[in-house]
Amino acid sequence: MKKILTGVLIAALLGIAVFFSFGNKENEIKYRTEKAARGDIISTVTATGTVNAVTTVLVGTQVSGTVKNIYADFNSPVKKGQAIALIDPATFEAQVAQARANLLSAKANEDKSEAALADAKRTMDRNRELLSKNLIARSDLDTAETNYETAKAQVGVSKAQVAQTEAALRIAETNLGYTKILSPVDGVVISRNVDIGQTVAASFQTPTLFTIAQDLTKMQIDTNVDEADIGNMKVGQDVEFTVDAYPDITFKGMVSQVRNSPIIVENVVTYDVVVKVDNPDLKLKPGMTANVSIVLQEKRDVIRLPNAALRFSPAPEDKGRTQGQQREKGPGVWILKDRKATRVPVKTGISNGSYTELVSGDIREGQEVIVDSLVKQQNNSQPPRLRM
């Protein structure tokens, strides 16, 4: 009988112990944790931009006419001074011939005027001699002197006409030279906007015939950086970017210019940050969209805290099962100490959006820090109850 009573008592005690044990486990809050591990942190600013050639030249025409020949096409390499198109020169050749004829006529008139001047001078000198001998009247000398001055002035007019016709000839020859469209730089034709037989008019606005990129091995990216981040931009910062054409390749560049002119689109203010890029393989093409990451700071082999741990805070109803002030100023993380969430203040450094550098604080490498509450997740995952 005693053995039976003893067994019943032991079973009762075990039942009570199990009850309280499971009760405590049910009441215990469970958390999701992550280790504070060493690693690298790179603080960046992301932006989008467009790949362009460093120097792009728009080649137009200064004369109107019909395109007679085209000597360059898309992707054609060209040299400075190379002919890339020809405007029909027939009209301009005729204008040059007419200007030359006008110059010859002006020079002939100049010779005629000089001959008349010489004759008027001889007459004037002769009349002065005759007047000294009282062989002619004074009025005859006055007439001779007037004729001389008139002839002298006519020579000046003739010389001016010669200069005028020479200038007209130079203009005509210049316009004739403009019918040959020449490349102003060494480069590659990336756009051709005319065809043979097309008429171009340069009366009001110079039409663009070709677009030439000077050197496609040197490119630049014009990025739109938000005004909130522009204060962190500096010349010389490293840049990494990708393009949709090569999603698996990360290209590198460097900030070469931070422009002060704002770009305002729908009240959003951005600034153009120019990134210089080497393009030896010619993979990058003008007009490509680049997803840019501008490196602000870089730390190697530091203890990293998950950003979720810095954002975590226990729910108000769990206050009795935590240690530390939840609203304490400054950054901090929560750890499990004696089965209770305990807040540890920390000092942080740079962040990459996922992890933040631990500068100081009572957190060791490999220590678990709380990033979320599993009880909260389970409660959130339950479907809402219908109210009657």
Summary of the structure (lengths in Angstrom):
residues: 388
radius of gyration: 45.6
end to end distance: 56.4
largest distance: 187.0
contacts: 1111
relative contact order: 0.18
helix: 34%
strand: 40%
